[in-house]
Amino acid sequence: MKLLKEFKEFAVKGNMMDMAIGIIIGASFNKVIDVLVKKVFMPPLSLMTDGLNFQDQKYVVREGIIGAEGEILVKEVAVEYGLLFETFLDFLIVGLTVFIVVKAMNKLRNRAQDPKDKVVATPKDIELLSKLTDLMEEQNTLLKK
């Protein structure tokens, strides 16, 4: 019963919904980045490298052997570094995008927490703490006199 109660508290507080929304947006974002890399970045890069298709690039360790009737006798062993390159490019784009989003959110949060900045509404707790700090400084200056 205690586990069910803890799960209810977790779900009601919004943590579960925030996580679900983040996962859904993350999955969609991954699809966008995948298409961006494969359909937007890779074709010009392939054109600049004289038609080289990065996804098909590999280093063959052992050649495959095909029989007279077309059956595979020995499978090819290869290190497919082209796919690694595309995946690494995906990772760099996702990392850069997440960095930019986090940087923008931190900037907005810092502006919101600055009680002197009237452009963005300051949360009530920060506003009250700021007023309390101002009152304490005023009291300290009066006591020093």
ChimeraX attribute file (.defattr): number of C-alpha atoms within 10 A of each C-alpha:
attribute: neighborCount
match mode: 1-to-1
recipient: residues
	/A:1	6
	/A:2	7
	/A:3	8
	/A:4	9
	/A:5	10
	/A:6	11
	/A:7	13
	/A:8	12
	/A:9	13
	/A:10	13
	/A:11	13
	/A:12	11
	/A:13	11
	/A:14	11
	/A:15	12
	/A:16	15
	/A:17	13
	/A:18	11
	/A:19	11
	/A:20	12
	/A:21	12
	/A:22	12
	/A:23	12
	/A:24	11
	/A:25	11
	/A:26	12
	/A:27	11
	/A:28	12
	/A:29	12
	/A:30	15
	/A:31	10
	/A:32	11
	/A:33	18
	/A:34	19
	/A:35	13
	/A:36	14
	/A:37	16
	/A:38	16
	/A:39	11
	/A:40	12
	/A:41	13
	/A:42	19
	/A:43	16
	/A:44	12
	/A:45	14
	/A:46	13
	/A:47	11
	/A:48	10
	/A:49	11
	/A:50	9
	/A:51	11
	/A:52	14
	/A:53	15
	/A:54	20
	/A:55	16
	/A:56	10
	/A:57	16
	/A:58	15
	/A:59	11
	/A:60	12
	/A:61	10
	/A:62	11
	/A:63	11
	/A:64	14
	/A:65	13
	/A:66	13
	/A:67	10
	/A:68	8
	/A:69	6
	/A:70	8
	/A:71	9
	/A:72	12
	/A:73	11
	/A:74	12
	/A:75	11
	/A:76	13
	/A:77	13
	/A:78	14
	/A:79	12
	/A:80	15
	/A:81	15
	/A:82	16
	/A:83	16
	/A:84	15
	/A:85	14
	/A:86	18
	/A:87	16
	/A:88	12
	/A:89	18
	/A:90	18
	/A:91	15
	/A:92	12
	/A:93	16
	/A:94	16
	/A:95	12
	/A:96	11
	/A:97	13
	/A:98	12
	/A:99	12
	/A:100	12
	/A:101	12
	/A:102	12
	/A:103	12
	/A:104	12
	/A:105	12
	/A:106	12
	/A:107	12
	/A:108	12
	/A:109	13
	/A:110	14
	/A:111	17
	/A:112	19
	/A:113	19
	/A:114	17
	/A:115	20
	/A:116	12
	/A:117	12
	/A:118	10
	/A:119	10
	/A:120	15
	/A:121	13
	/A:122	19
	/A:123	12
	/A:124	11
	/A:125	10
	/A:126	14
	/A:127	17
	/A:128	13
	/A:129	12
	/A:130	16
	/A:131	13
	/A:132	12
	/A:133	12
	/A:134	12
	/A:135	12
	/A:136	12
	/A:137	12
	/A:138	11
	/A:139	11
	/A:140	11
	/A:141	10
	/A:142	9
	/A:143	8
	/A:144	6
	/A:145	5
